[in-house]
Amino acid sequence: MTSVAYAAVERTAASLGETFLATVDARGDAPAILDADLSVVMSWREYGEQARRVAAGLTALRVRSGDTVGLLLTNRPEFHVADAGALLCGATPFSMYNTSAPEQLAHLIADAGCRVVITESSLVDGLLAAHSYGGTDVEHIFVVDGPEAGLWFELLASGDPAAPPAAVEPDGLATLIYTSGTTGPPKGVQLTHDNVLAMIGDVAGLLGVEADHRAISYLPMAHVAERICTHYLPMVVGFAVVCCPRAGDVIGLLRQVRPQLFFSPPRLWEKLQAAVAPALADGAGGAAVRRQLGMDRLHAALTGAAPCPPGVTEFFGSIGISLREVYGLSETTGVVTLTPLDGVRIGTVGPPVPSAEVRIADDGELLVRGRLLMAGYRNLREATAEAIDADGWLHTGDVGRIDDDGYLRIVDRKKELIINDAGKNMSPANIEARLKESSALIGQACVIGDGRPYNVALIVVEAEIAGTYSSPAELRAEVQAGVDRANARLARVERIKRFTVLTEEWLPDSEVLTPTMKLKRRGIAENYAAEIDALYATGATR
């Protein structure tokens, strides 16, 4: 079989600001930003005018190239205007998670060193509380809505909107992405204009999106994947973005928008699969199910940020949706590999994009270098040197394999491999995927077994499906059946010997899940220490 080789799309603009203004000129009065009710908030021309006004206002406040501008906003039109405006004045805009505690906000603001923060009325209190922790130099807070929006309107009215955009070198910082790691305080990943433009040049054509398409913005803009799909890509391609401030509304909005581009971590794809499984059981065809989901116009169906269970990819393929996995890190501008539209291979994440060079180290760790590689962690020289070796290779922490056709398979996190008390190495992610595939009732699973004699699991059931069972015993029996089906597909040493059923939902950006719904294994171990100990206690039952 012929190896896959992607070709990059050349971009001549030196900065994102130049790219954005070129798209504004090309798209003119075409819709750019829509509200959740699908009313057009801004055309591209209006989007450009508003962004120029923000740039002029920030310049009047002496915000210069290299300065940072903090954004604490939901998925709303003002985010796009504020971010683009900051780019046009040469500043470095960065987003903060809206669910962050005041102490966490204080850390981000101090680390970024920003004097200006743009927020909204529902998030002001947390931002103000962050000041009590000290160490921040914020001089200006602009609130884009409610009774406090006067200063925002003054910002839009100040300065000279006709002024040309600030000159920015390709190695100037375009944004900071604060990684939502499973342990420790977040690190500020510094991405340059060249990083982002290289990424766009690699993936814009591969995704098949066009100027008359639509995408829904609903995930936190502090995450690199959402920035790519519904902010940076539209800046180049010129397609419209529908703002969805409440992520929980996205399933219903899909049916209204019928987007051509849609990205989600695997968890939402699992929920969508569960939602339409009854229709398929009743004999509905793939076309009808796609219409029911609002995906009958979908050109690019993407998943990433966590391993996608093979059964999910197979299911969507069976109804005519090619679910394409993307692998990347914040440190690689969100992309390393991308599955081709007509080349989905279950369990792989596709071949490398042109700007990424990959290799597997002797211990199995995936190494990456190239134009997509970050400029380093902000204010963390030692951490940067630890992550990127002397030859420019980023040590990803992921264990991977590359097949003869260049497709990458992620085996597990290097530091999350289970090594039992007999010295056997196992992938918890692989075991967890088998569990979730084995029963629609199993929503989340966390496998424990490091340094232990056997593996156990904490299993979170799907609330909607759990409610259909008449008793806890009946529900547990179905979970048991699912575990048995999963064990049949696992090596003996990998099998789950005992498990505990949990009925409380694990929520994103909590002690147990990151904002992109990756397991926080340390947090889970601490929160469920008693349950785990009970599973290993002498005489414990299955």
N, C-alpha and C positions, 0 to 999 in steps of 0.2 A: 504494500500500500504506500502511496506517495505521502511523504511528510507534509504537514501543513506549514506554510510560511506566509505570514501576514506582511502586507506592504503598508508602510506608513503614508499618511497624507501630509504633504508639505504645507506648513503654515508660515507665512512671511511676516506676520505682525510680531513686534517685539514684546508686546504686553497684552494682558487681558483687556485693558482699557481700550486700546486701539482695535482689538478684535470686536469688542462690544459695539463701539461706535460704527464700525463698518457694517455690522449686522443691522443696527438701527437704520442706517441709510438705505440698506437693501430691502428691509421689510416694511418700513414706513408705517402705513396705517393698518397693517395686519395685526390681529390680536396678539398680545404678548403675555399679559397676566390676567387671569380670570379668578373670580371668587368661587366659593364652593357652590353657589347657586347658578354658576355658569354665566353670570353677567361679566362683561368685559370691563375690567378695572382700568387697564391701560393698553393702548396700542404700543407698538415698538417706538414710534415717534415720541409718544408721551412718556414712555419708560425712559428714553434717552434724555428728554428734557428734565424730568424729575431727578435723574441721577446726576446730571450736570449741576443742578441747583444744590444738591447735597454736597457735591465736590466743591462748589463755590463757597458754601457755608462753612465747610470744614477748613478750607483754605483761609477764610477770614478769621477762624479761631487759631490760626498758626499751626494747623496740622500739616505736616510736611512728609515728604518721602521718607520711608523708614519708620514713621510713627505708626502706632496701632490704634484701631478703633474696635471697641467691643460691641458685639451684637447679642442681646438677650431677648429674642423674639420667637414667637410661634411661626408657623408656616403661613405667612401673610404677605401681601404685596410689598409692604414697606421693607421687608427683609431684602428683597431683590434690589430695591432702589438704594437702600443704605449701603449694601455691599458694593454695588456697582459704583456708587458715588465715591466711596472711600478709595476704590481702585483708581478712579479717574483723577483723584488728587494725589495719587502716588502712595497712599497709605496702605497699611496691611490690615484688612478687616478679619476678625475671627469671631466664631460663634461659641456660645456657652450653652450647655444643656439646661433647659428650663426647669428640670427637676433637681438641679444641684442645690445642696444645702448652702446657706450663707458662707460658712467656712470654706467650702469648696470654691464658691465664686470668688472669695477673697484671694484664694491661692492663684486662680487663673488670671485675675485682673493684675495682681502684683507681678506675676511671672511675665505676663505680656507687657507690663509697663504702660498701660493705656491711660490717657487723660480724658477720653470721650467714650461714653457708653450710650447706645441707643436701645431702648427697651419699650415695653408696653405696660399699661396700667395694672394688669393682673400680676405682673412680675416685679413691680417697683419695690414692694416691701422686702422681698428677699435680697434685692440688690442693695437697698439701704442698710439692711441688717449686716451685709458683708463688710460695711465700713467699720463696724464695731471691732473687727478683728485686726484692723490696722494694716499698714504696709502697702496701702493702695494710694495712687496719686490721681484719682479721678477728679477732674475739675468741672466736667459738664455731663449732665444726664439729660437725654432727650426722650420724652415719652410720646409715642406716635399716635395715641388715641386718648379718648376721654377728656376730662376737664384740664388735664395737665399738658395737652398737646400744643399749647400756644408756643412754647419754645421751639418745638419741631417745625411749626409753620414759619417761625421767624428764621430758623436755619435755612429753610427752603427759599426764603425771600432775600437772604443776604448774599453778598458777593456778586460776582459777575459770571452768570451762567454761560456766556459766550466765550469765556477764556478757554484756550486749548488745554487738553489734558496734560497732566504732568508727564515729563519724560521719565520713563522707567527702564532700567537695564534688564535684560533677560534674567539675570541672577538676583534681581530684587525680589523681596518676599511678597507673594500674592496672598498668603493666608497662613494661619497657624491652626493645626488640627490637634486638639488635646485628646490624646488617646484614652479611651475608656477601658483601661487594662483591668485584669481580674484582681490585681493586687497593687498596692502602693498608690501614691498620688499621680495624677495624669501628667504625662510629659508632653510638652509643646512641640509637635512635629512642624518644622519650618519648610514650607513648600514655596518654590520660586515660580515666577511667571513662566520660565522655561519648562519647569516640571509640568505645570498644568497644560501649557500649549502642546508639549510633547504627548501628553496623555490624550488630549483631544484629537491630535493628529492621528494617533493610533486607533482610537475606538469609534470616532464619529461615523465613518463609513461602514465599519464592521457591524454596527448596531442596526443599520438600515433605516434610521430615522430621517425624516425630511421636514422641510419648513412648514408644511401644512398639517403636521402631526400635533398631538397633545400628550402631555404627561401630567401625573398628579404628584404634587409635592406634599408629603405627609409625614415623613420620617424627620428626626431632628437634623437641622442644617449644620449642627456641630459634627455630624458624622460625614466622613469623606464621600461615601457612596451617594448620599442625597445631594451633596454639593455637586458631584459630577453630573448626576442624571437630570436634575431640575434647576441647576443654576449655570454651571460652566458650559455644558453642552448646548443649552438654548442660546447662550451668548454667541456661539459659532453657527449653529444650524438655523436658528431663528424660529424654532417651534414654540407653541404656546404652553404655558404652565398653569394648571389649576391648583389654587392654594386650598389645602385642607388643614385647618388649624388643629383639629382634634383627630389624632391618628385612628381612634376607634370608629370614625365615620367612613373610613376609606372603602370598606367593602360595599356599602351602599352607594358611595360616589362612583365606584367603578362602573356600575350599571348606567349611571347618568353620563359620564364622560366618555366611556368606551375608548380608552387611550390606546395609542400605538406603541408607547413605551411604558413599561412598568417594572420596577425593581422592588424586591422585598427580601428580607432574610427568610430562611426556610419556614419559620414558624407560621407566618401568614399563609404561605402556600399550602401548608398542612391544614390550616383552618378552612381555606377555600375548597380543598379536596373533600374535607368532611361535609361541607355545606352542600355539595352537589352529588355526593355519593348516592343519596336516595333517588335522585332523578335518573341516574344511570341504572340503578337497580330496577327502576320502573320501565326501562327500555328506551329512555331518551338517547338520541344520537349525539355525537360529538359537537355538531354545529349548534344544536339546541342548548347544550350545556355551556358552550362558549358564550352564547347570547345571554344565558342566565347569569353568568359571571360578569358580563360586561366586557368580555375579552374577544369578541368576534372581529375586532379590527386590529388586534395586537400584532405588531411586527417584531418587537423585541421584548421577550419575557425573560427577566434576569433574576438570579438569586445569588446570594453571597453573604459574607460576614460570619457565616457559620456553616458547618458541613450540612449538605442537603441529603436527606435520606433517599437512597436509590428508588424506593417505592414511590416517592413523590414525583421524581422526574419521569418515571415510567407512566404514572397515572396521567400526567398532563400530556405526555407524548401520545397516549392512547386517545385523547380527545382533540388532537391536532394542534397542541401548543408545545412548541419546542422550548423547553425550559433550560436556559443556558446558564451554567455556573460561571461566575467570575471569581478569581482569586486575586487578592491583593491586600495590602496593608496601608495604613495611613502613611507609613514611611516610604511607600512606593507610589504615592499619589493615587492610591486606591486600586491600582491595577498591576498585575503581573501577567496573568493569563486570562484568556477569554475563549469560551467554547464557541466554535463556528455554528452558524444557524443550521446548517445541514450536516453537522458533524458531532451531534451529542453522543457522548460515550458515558454510560452510567458509571458513576464512581470517579470520574475525572473532572478536572476544571479547565480543560482545553490547553492549547499550546501558548507559549509566550507571545505577547504583543511585540512589535518591532523595537521599541525603546527599552525592553527588558532583556537582559542576558541572565540565564539561570544555569546553575549546576548543583549537583548533590555532593556534599562533603563526605569524607570517609565515614563519619558516624551517622550518615543518613540525613543530616540537616540540609534544608533548602537554602541556597545562597543566591542573592540577586544583586545585580548592579546595572547601571545605565542611566539614561537621562531622566528616568522617573524617580530616581533616588533622591530623597530629601536632602536639604542643606544641613541637616543636623537637628538635634534636640535643643530647644531654646534654653540657654543658661546652664546647659548640662554637658560640658566638654567631655568629662570622663564617660558618661553614659553613651555619648555619641561614639567615642573611640571603642567602647566595648561592643557596640552594635555593628559598626562598620570597620572592617579590618584594614590593614595597610595597603591592600590591593584593591580597595574600593568595594568589597563584597559585603552586603548587608546580611547578617546572620539572622534569619527570620524566626528561629525558634520552632519552625514547623518541620516535621519529618516528611519527606516526600520521595516519590519515585517518578522517573520520566521514561515513557515507553519509546519504542523504536520510531514512532511517528511524531514524537515531540510533545505528546500529551502528558500533563502533570497530574499525578495522583497524590493528594495530601493524606498521609497515613495518620498523623496525630500531632499534637503539640509535643515538642521534645521534652519539656518539663512536666507534661501531664501523662506520660506513659505510666501505666500501672506495671510495677514490678512486684510480683507476689513474693511470699516468703521462701519460695523455692527458686527464685531468680528468673521466672518466666516473664518476658515483656509482653504487654497487651495494650491495645488501643481502646481506651474507654469510649471515644467517640464512635468507633465502629460498633461496639456492643450496644451503645445507646441508640444508634440508628436502627439496629435490628429490633430492639424492643419497640420503638415507636412505629415501625412498619408492621409489627405483628398484630396490632389491635388499634382500631380507631379510638378506643377508650383511653389509650395511653397518650397523654399530651406531652409530658416531659419526663425524662429519666436521667438520673445521675448514678453512675456506677462507682462503687468504692471497692478497693481491693489492694491498694498499694501497701506492701509489707504485711499483707494478711494471708491467711491460708486459703481463702476462696473469695469470690466476688459476691457482693450484695448490691441491691439497688433501692434507691428512693424513687418512687413512681408517682407522678402527679397525674390525676385523671382529668379528662375533659369535662368541665362542669355541665355543659349542655347534654352530653351523652350520658354522663353519670346519673342525671336526673331521670332517665328513662328506666333505671333498674329499680325493682321493687324493694330490695333490701341490701344492706351492706354485704351480706354473705353472697348474694347473687353477683354483686359488682366485683367482689374480690375473686369470685370464681372465673369471671371473664378476664380479669387481669392475669390470673394464674394461667389461664389458657393461652393468653398472649405471650407470657414469659416462656411457657413450654414451647410455643411455636418458634420463638426467637432462639431458645437454647438448641433447638434442632438444627439451626443454621450456624451454630458456633462450635468452635473446638471445645473439647471437654474442659480445659483449663479456663476458658473464657466464660463459661456458663454461669448464670445467676443462680445461686443456691438458695438465697433468702431475699425477701423484699418487704418493704413497707409501703402501703398505699396512703398517699396524701391527697386530701380533697381541697386544700387551699391553693389558689392559683399562684404561680410564680410570675411576678410582674417585671417588666423591663425596668432597668435603672433602679434596682433594689439591692438588698444584701445578697441575693442569690442569682441575679441576672444582670448583665451589662445592659446599657441602653439598646444594643443591637441583639439582645436576647441570647448572648453566649453565657454558658454556665460559669458562675463565680465559684469554683470548686472549694476554695478556702472558706468563703462565706457560707456555703452549704454545709461544709463539715462542721463549722462552728455552730450554726443555727440548729443543726439536727444531730448534734453529738450524742444525745441520749438515745435517739432512734437507731443510730448506727451502732452504738455500743450494744443495744438490745439485740440487734441482728447477729452479733458475734458472741452473745452470751451463751454459755453452756446450756443446752436443752432448749434453745430458742426454736420456735416453729417457723415453718415457711409461711 
